[in-house]
Amino acid sequence: MGLSMDERRRLEEIDRQLTSTDPRLATRLATLRPAPRRPAAVMSWNAVAVAILLFLLAAATHVALLTGLGVVLLLAGGMGLHKSWTQHDTQPPEDPTHRP
């Protein structure tokens, strides 16, 4: 559980008083406690990493969709050409001299 703002303020005041009265002890105590974390900086880098991953995922999805659409259009066009060619090949040529 984190400290309240009032508790933090009190600890900072104690730290300032100790530094002014006994700097050597304050230095020794400062080396014993862990360095303060910066959660906002860590969260911002995490947010950047997540944003990059989402962008790459969106780009990959769009590429896949556009590729699929291109394949479908290519196949549909090919089938249409094949149908027109096969219809043309199966019809007998007309005899210009023949009259019904």
C-alpha positions as CSV (number, residue, x, y, z in Angstrom):
1,M,0.0,0.0,0.0
2,G,1.4,3.4,-0.9
3,L,1.9,6.3,1.4
4,S,-0.5,9.2,1.6
5,M,0.6,12.6,0.4
6,D,0.8,13.8,4.0
7,E,3.1,10.8,4.9
8,R,5.3,11.5,1.9
9,R,5.6,15.2,2.9
10,R,6.5,14.2,6.5
11,L,9.2,11.8,5.3
12,E,10.6,14.3,2.9
13,E,10.8,16.9,5.7
14,I,12.6,14.3,8.0
15,D,15.0,13.5,5.1
16,R,15.8,17.2,4.7
17,Q,16.4,17.7,8.4
18,L,18.7,14.6,8.5
19,T,20.6,15.8,5.5
20,S,21.2,19.2,7.2
21,T,22.1,17.8,10.6
22,D,24.1,14.7,9.7
23,P,24.9,14.5,5.9
24,R,27.1,11.4,6.4
25,L,24.4,9.4,7.9
26,A,21.9,10.6,5.3
27,T,24.2,9.5,2.6
28,R,24.6,6.0,4.1
29,L,20.8,5.7,4.5
30,A,20.2,6.8,1.0
31,T,22.4,4.0,-0.4
32,L,20.4,1.4,1.6
33,R,17.0,2.3,0.2
34,P,16.0,1.5,-3.4
35,A,15.9,4.2,-5.9
36,P,12.5,5.8,-6.5
37,R,10.6,4.3,-9.4
38,R,9.1,6.4,-12.1
39,P,5.8,4.6,-12.9
40,A,4.7,7.3,-15.4
41,A,7.8,6.9,-17.5
42,V,7.5,3.1,-17.4
43,M,3.8,3.3,-18.3
44,S,4.5,5.7,-21.2
45,W,7.0,3.3,-22.7
46,N,4.6,0.4,-22.3
47,A,2.0,2.4,-24.0
48,V,4.3,3.2,-26.9
49,A,5.2,-0.5,-27.2
50,V,1.5,-1.5,-27.2
51,A,0.7,1.2,-29.8
52,I,3.4,-0.1,-32.1
53,L,2.2,-3.7,-31.8
54,L,-1.4,-2.7,-32.5
55,F,-0.2,-0.7,-35.6
56,L,1.7,-3.7,-36.9
57,L,-1.2,-6.0,-36.3
58,A,-3.6,-3.6,-38.1
59,A,-1.1,-3.3,-41.0
60,A,-0.8,-7.0,-41.3
61,T,-4.5,-7.5,-41.2
62,H,-5.0,-4.9,-43.9
63,V,-2.4,-6.5,-46.1
64,A,-4.0,-9.9,-45.6
65,L,-7.5,-8.5,-46.5
66,L,-6.2,-6.7,-49.5
67,T,-4.3,-9.8,-50.7
68,G,-7.5,-11.9,-50.3
69,L,-9.5,-9.4,-52.2
70,G,-7.0,-9.3,-55.0
71,V,-7.0,-13.1,-55.2
72,V,-10.8,-13.2,-55.3
73,L,-10.9,-10.6,-58.1
74,L,-8.2,-12.3,-60.0
75,L,-10.0,-15.7,-59.9
76,A,-13.4,-14.1,-60.8
77,G,-11.8,-12.3,-63.8
78,G,-10.1,-15.5,-64.9
79,M,-13.3,-17.5,-64.6
80,G,-15.1,-14.9,-66.7
81,L,-12.5,-15.0,-69.4
82,H,-12.5,-18.8,-69.4
83,K,-16.3,-18.8,-69.7
84,S,-16.2,-16.4,-72.6
85,W,-13.5,-18.3,-74.4
86,T,-15.2,-21.7,-74.0
87,Q,-18.5,-20.3,-75.2
88,H,-16.8,-18.9,-78.2
89,D,-15.0,-22.2,-79.0
90,T,-18.1,-24.4,-78.7
91,Q,-20.3,-22.4,-81.1
92,P,-19.9,-23.5,-84.7
93,P,-18.9,-20.9,-87.2
94,E,-21.7,-19.4,-89.2
95,D,-21.9,-20.2,-92.9
96,P,-22.3,-16.9,-94.7
97,T,-23.9,-18.7,-97.7
98,H,-26.5,-20.6,-95.6
99,R,-30.0,-19.0,-95.4
100,P,-32.7,-20.4,-93.3
